[in-house]
Amino acid sequence: MKLISSNGNYREITIHGMGSALERTINLALQFQ
């Protein structure tokens, strides 16, 4: 989520609703790293 908030463009996308899927994907990626 921090990666998204650091970028205004991606942040706007999350506001539109796609953020739910993106956040889950990123959270999983961060957990495995």
CHARMM internal coordinates of N, CA and C (Angstrom, degrees):
IC EDIT
DIST 1 N 1 CA 1.4597
DIST 1 CA 1 C 1.5207
ANGL 1 N 1 CA 1 C 110.33
DIST 1 C 2 N 1.3342
ANGL 1 CA 1 C 2 N 116.81
DIHE 1 N 1 CA 1 C 2 N -34.16
DIST 2 N 2 CA 1.4580
ANGL 1 C 2 N 2 CA 120.10
DIHE 1 CA 1 C 2 N 2 CA 179.39
DIST 2 CA 2 C 1.5274
ANGL 2 N 2 CA 2 C 110.24
DIHE 1 C 2 N 2 CA 2 C -63.52
DIST 2 C 3 N 1.3441
ANGL 2 CA 2 C 3 N 117.03
DIHE 2 N 2 CA 2 C 3 N -37.27
DIST 3 N 3 CA 1.4574
ANGL 2 C 3 N 3 CA 120.16
DIHE 2 CA 2 C 3 N 3 CA -179.95
DIST 3 CA 3 C 1.5300
ANGL 3 N 3 CA 3 C 109.95
DIHE 2 C 3 N 3 CA 3 C -62.88
DIST 3 C 4 N 1.3198
ANGL 3 CA 3 C 4 N 116.13
DIHE 3 N 3 CA 3 C 4 N -37.14
DIST 4 N 4 CA 1.4633
ANGL 3 C 4 N 4 CA 119.67
DIHE 3 CA 3 C 4 N 4 CA -178.71
DIST 4 CA 4 C 1.5264
ANGL 4 N 4 CA 4 C 109.93
DIHE 3 C 4 N 4 CA 4 C -72.24
DIST 4 C 5 N 1.3332
ANGL 4 CA 4 C 5 N 117.03
DIHE 4 N 4 CA 4 C 5 N -46.04
DIST 5 N 5 CA 1.4653
ANGL 4 C 5 N 5 CA 120.63
DIHE 4 CA 4 C 5 N 5 CA -176.05
DIST 5 CA 5 C 1.5216
ANGL 5 N 5 CA 5 C 110.94
DIHE 4 C 5 N 5 CA 5 C -63.58
DIST 5 C 6 N 1.3251
ANGL 5 CA 5 C 6 N 117.17
DIHE 5 N 5 CA 5 C 6 N -24.70
DIST 6 N 6 CA 1.4652
ANGL 5 C 6 N 6 CA 120.43
DIHE 5 CA 5 C 6 N 6 CA -179.24
DIST 6 CA 6 C 1.5253
ANGL 6 N 6 CA 6 C 110.66
DIHE 5 C 6 N 6 CA 6 C -74.48
DIST 6 C 7 N 1.3463
ANGL 6 CA 6 C 7 N 116.42
DIHE 6 N 6 CA 6 C 7 N -14.57
DIST 7 N 7 CA 1.4651
ANGL 6 C 7 N 7 CA 119.86
DIHE 6 CA 6 C 7 N 7 CA -178.88
DIST 7 CA 7 C 1.5233
ANGL 7 N 7 CA 7 C 109.36
DIHE 6 C 7 N 7 CA 7 C -121.17
DIST 7 C 8 N 1.3352
ANGL 7 CA 7 C 8 N 117.02
DIHE 7 N 7 CA 7 C 8 N 115.92
DIST 8 N 8 CA 1.4643
ANGL 7 C 8 N 8 CA 121.04
DIHE 7 CA 7 C 8 N 8 CA -177.01
DIST 8 CA 8 C 1.5177
ANGL 8 N 8 CA 8 C 112.87
DIHE 7 C 8 N 8 CA 8 C -57.82
DIST 8 C 9 N 1.3384
ANGL 8 CA 8 C 9 N 117.97
DIHE 8 N 8 CA 8 C 9 N -39.71
DIST 9 N 9 CA 1.4616
ANGL 8 C 9 N 9 CA 121.03
DIHE 8 CA 8 C 9 N 9 CA -177.47
DIST 9 CA 9 C 1.5234
ANGL 9 N 9 CA 9 C 110.59
DIHE 8 C 9 N 9 CA 9 C -61.47
DIST 9 C 10 N 1.3263
ANGL 9 CA 9 C 10 N 117.14
DIHE 9 N 9 CA 9 C 10 N -48.62
DIST 10 N 10 CA 1.4620
ANGL 9 C 10 N 10 CA 119.94
DIHE 9 CA 9 C 10 N 10 CA -179.58
DIST 10 CA 10 C 1.5231
ANGL 10 N 10 CA 10 C 110.25
DIHE 9 C 10 N 10 CA 10 C -67.07
DIST 10 C 11 N 1.3231
ANGL 10 CA 10 C 11 N 115.48
DIHE 10 N 10 CA 10 C 11 N -32.94
DIST 11 N 11 CA 1.4625
ANGL 10 C 11 N 11 CA 118.92
DIHE 10 CA 10 C 11 N 11 CA 179.96
DIST 11 CA 11 C 1.5252
ANGL 11 N 11 CA 11 C 110.30
DIHE 10 C 11 N 11 CA 11 C -62.86
DIST 11 C 12 N 1.3291
ANGL 11 CA 11 C 12 N 116.74
DIHE 11 N 11 CA 11 C 12 N -40.64
DIST 12 N 12 CA 1.4626
ANGL 11 C 12 N 12 CA 120.24
DIHE 11 CA 11 C 12 N 12 CA 179.45
DIST 12 CA 12 C 1.5179
ANGL 12 N 12 CA 12 C 110.43
DIHE 11 C 12 N 12 CA 12 C -62.43
DIST 12 C 13 N 1.3263
ANGL 12 CA 12 C 13 N 116.67
DIHE 12 N 12 CA 12 C 13 N -38.42
DIST 13 N 13 CA 1.4646
ANGL 12 C 13 N 13 CA 120.83
DIHE 12 CA 12 C 13 N 13 CA 179.89
DIST 13 CA 13 C 1.5260
ANGL 13 N 13 CA 13 C 109.89
DIHE 12 C 13 N 13 CA 13 C -62.20
DIST 13 C 14 N 1.3320
ANGL 13 CA 13 C 14 N 116.22
DIHE 13 N 13 CA 13 C 14 N -41.97
DIST 14 N 14 CA 1.4651
ANGL 13 C 14 N 14 CA 119.63
DIHE 13 CA 13 C 14 N 14 CA -178.52
DIST 14 CA 14 C 1.5206
ANGL 14 N 14 CA 14 C 110.21
DIHE 13 C 14 N 14 CA 14 C -63.27
DIST 14 C 15 N 1.3273
ANGL 14 CA 14 C 15 N 116.77
DIHE 14 N 14 CA 14 C 15 N -33.78
DIST 15 N 15 CA 1.4606
ANGL 14 C 15 N 15 CA 120.55
DIHE 14 CA 14 C 15 N 15 CA -179.56
DIST 15 CA 15 C 1.5277
ANGL 15 N 15 CA 15 C 110.45
DIHE 14 C 15 N 15 CA 15 C -65.85
DIST 15 C 16 N 1.3118
ANGL 15 CA 15 C 16 N 117.04
DIHE 15 N 15 CA 15 C 16 N -31.50
DIST 16 N 16 CA 1.4655
ANGL 15 C 16 N 16 CA 120.91
DIHE 15 CA 15 C 16 N 16 CA -177.97
DIST 16 CA 16 C 1.5264
ANGL 16 N 16 CA 16 C 112.24
DIHE 15 C 16 N 16 CA 16 C -72.80
DIST 16 C 17 N 1.3219
ANGL 16 CA 16 C 17 N 118.26
DIHE 16 N 16 CA 16 C 17 N -11.66
DIST 17 N 17 CA 1.4591
ANGL 16 C 17 N 17 CA 119.57
DIHE 16 CA 16 C 17 N 17 CA 175.79
DIST 17 CA 17 C 1.5238
ANGL 17 N 17 CA 17 C 112.96
DIHE 16 C 17 N 17 CA 17 C 121.82
DIST 17 C 18 N 1.3306
ANGL 17 CA 17 C 18 N 117.42
DIHE 17 N 17 CA 17 C 18 N -25.82
DIST 18 N 18 CA 1.4653
ANGL 17 C 18 N 18 CA 119.65
DIHE 17 CA 17 C 18 N 18 CA -179.81
DIST 18 CA 18 C 1.5239
ANGL 18 N 18 CA 18 C 110.53
DIHE 17 C 18 N 18 CA 18 C -67.35
DIST 18 C 19 N 1.3255
ANGL 18 CA 18 C 19 N 116.34
DIHE 18 N 18 CA 18 C 19 N -15.91
DIST 19 N 19 CA 1.4608
ANGL 18 C 19 N 19 CA 121.04
DIHE 18 CA 18 C 19 N 19 CA -178.21
DIST 19 CA 19 C 1.5201
ANGL 19 N 19 CA 19 C 112.23
DIHE 18 C 19 N 19 CA 19 C -55.32
DIST 19 C 20 N 1.3160
ANGL 19 CA 19 C 20 N 117.73
DIHE 19 N 19 CA 19 C 20 N -34.13
DIST 20 N 20 CA 1.4609
ANGL 19 C 20 N 20 CA 120.41
DIHE 19 CA 19 C 20 N 20 CA -178.46
DIST 20 CA 20 C 1.5215
ANGL 20 N 20 CA 20 C 110.72
DIHE 19 C 20 N 20 CA 20 C -55.32
DIST 20 C 21 N 1.3224
ANGL 20 CA 20 C 21 N 116.63
DIHE 20 N 20 CA 20 C 21 N -50.08
DIST 21 N 21 CA 1.4596
ANGL 20 C 21 N 21 CA 120.81
DIHE 20 CA 20 C 21 N 21 CA -179.46
DIST 21 CA 21 C 1.5217
ANGL 21 N 21 CA 21 C 110.65
DIHE 20 C 21 N 21 CA 21 C -69.71
DIST 21 C 22 N 1.3346
ANGL 21 CA 21 C 22 N 116.67
DIHE 21 N 21 CA 21 C 22 N -41.76
DIST 22 N 22 CA 1.4668
ANGL 21 C 22 N 22 CA 120.18
DIHE 21 CA 21 C 22 N 22 CA -178.23
DIST 22 CA 22 C 1.5180
ANGL 22 N 22 CA 22 C 110.65
DIHE 21 C 22 N 22 CA 22 C -64.46
DIST 22 C 23 N 1.3315
ANGL 22 CA 22 C 23 N 116.93
DIHE 22 N 22 CA 22 C 23 N -42.72
DIST 23 N 23 CA 1.4625
ANGL 22 C 23 N 23 CA 120.31
DIHE 22 CA 22 C 23 N 23 CA -179.07
DIST 23 CA 23 C 1.5154
ANGL 23 N 23 CA 23 C 110.44
DIHE 22 C 23 N 23 CA 23 C -61.61
DIST 23 C 24 N 1.3262
ANGL 23 CA 23 C 24 N 117.16
DIHE 23 N 23 CA 23 C 24 N -43.49
DIST 24 N 24 CA 1.4704
ANGL 23 C 24 N 24 CA 120.54
DIHE 23 CA 23 C 24 N 24 CA -179.97
DIST 24 CA 24 C 1.5199
ANGL 24 N 24 CA 24 C 110.13
DIHE 23 C 24 N 24 CA 24 C -63.00
DIST 24 C 25 N 1.3252
ANGL 24 CA 24 C 25 N 116.45
DIHE 24 N 24 CA 24 C 25 N -43.68
DIST 25 N 25 CA 1.4666
ANGL 24 C 25 N 25 CA 120.40
DIHE 24 CA 24 C 25 N 25 CA -179.89
DIST 25 CA 25 C 1.5168
ANGL 25 N 25 CA 25 C 110.97
DIHE 24 C 25 N 25 CA 25 C -62.95
DIST 25 C 26 N 1.3268
ANGL 25 CA 25 C 26 N 116.50
DIHE 25 N 25 CA 25 C 26 N -44.96
DIST 26 N 26 CA 1.4685
ANGL 25 C 26 N 26 CA 120.59
DIHE 25 CA 25 C 26 N 26 CA -179.01
DIST 26 CA 26 C 1.5186
ANGL 26 N 26 CA 26 C 110.24
DIHE 25 C 26 N 26 CA 26 C -66.98
DIST 26 C 27 N 1.3267
ANGL 26 CA 26 C 27 N 117.40
DIHE 26 N 26 CA 26 C 27 N -42.58
DIST 27 N 27 CA 1.4590
ANGL 26 C 27 N 27 CA 120.57
DIHE 26 CA 26 C 27 N 27 CA 179.58
DIST 27 CA 27 C 1.5223
ANGL 27 N 27 CA 27 C 110.26
DIHE 26 C 27 N 27 CA 27 C -58.51
DIST 27 C 28 N 1.3305
ANGL 27 CA 27 C 28 N 117.37
DIHE 27 N 27 CA 27 C 28 N -43.07
DIST 28 N 28 CA 1.4606
ANGL 27 C 28 N 28 CA 120.82
DIHE 27 CA 27 C 28 N 28 CA 178.60
DIST 28 CA 28 C 1.5170
ANGL 28 N 28 CA 28 C 110.08
DIHE 27 C 28 N 28 CA 28 C -64.05
DIST 28 C 29 N 1.3317
ANGL 28 CA 28 C 29 N 116.86
DIHE 28 N 28 CA 28 C 29 N -42.25
DIST 29 N 29 CA 1.4622
ANGL 28 C 29 N 29 CA 121.17
DIHE 28 CA 28 C 29 N 29 CA -179.49
DIST 29 CA 29 C 1.5215
ANGL 29 N 29 CA 29 C 110.16
DIHE 28 C 29 N 29 CA 29 C -62.65
DIST 29 C 30 N 1.3214
ANGL 29 CA 29 C 30 N 117.05
DIHE 29 N 29 CA 29 C 30 N -43.20
DIST 30 N 30 CA 1.4658
ANGL 29 C 30 N 30 CA 120.34
DIHE 29 CA 29 C 30 N 30 CA -178.92
DIST 30 CA 30 C 1.5246
ANGL 30 N 30 CA 30 C 110.39
DIHE 29 C 30 N 30 CA 30 C -66.05
DIST 30 C 31 N 1.3168
ANGL 30 CA 30 C 31 N 117.47
DIHE 30 N 30 CA 30 C 31 N -36.59
DIST 31 N 31 CA 1.4572
ANGL 30 C 31 N 31 CA 120.96
DIHE 30 CA 30 C 31 N 31 CA -179.29
DIST 31 CA 31 C 1.5241
ANGL 31 N 31 CA 31 C 111.01
DIHE 30 C 31 N 31 CA 31 C -65.20
DIST 31 C 32 N 1.3337
ANGL 31 CA 31 C 32 N 117.08
DIHE 31 N 31 CA 31 C 32 N -36.28
DIST 32 N 32 CA 1.4657
ANGL 31 C 32 N 32 CA 120.27
DIHE 31 CA 31 C 32 N 32 CA -177.74
DIST 32 CA 32 C 1.5205
ANGL 32 N 32 CA 32 C 112.57
DIHE 31 C 32 N 32 CA 32 C -82.00
DIST 32 C 33 N 1.3331
ANGL 32 CA 32 C 33 N 117.15
DIHE 32 N 32 CA 32 C 33 N -15.52
DIST 33 N 33 CA 1.4635
ANGL 32 C 33 N 33 CA 119.21
DIHE 32 CA 32 C 33 N 33 CA -178.67
DIST 33 CA 33 C 1.5164
ANGL 33 N 33 CA 33 C 110.65
DIHE 32 C 33 N 33 CA 33 C -79.45
END
COOR INIT
IC SEED 1 N 1 CA 1 C
IC BUILD
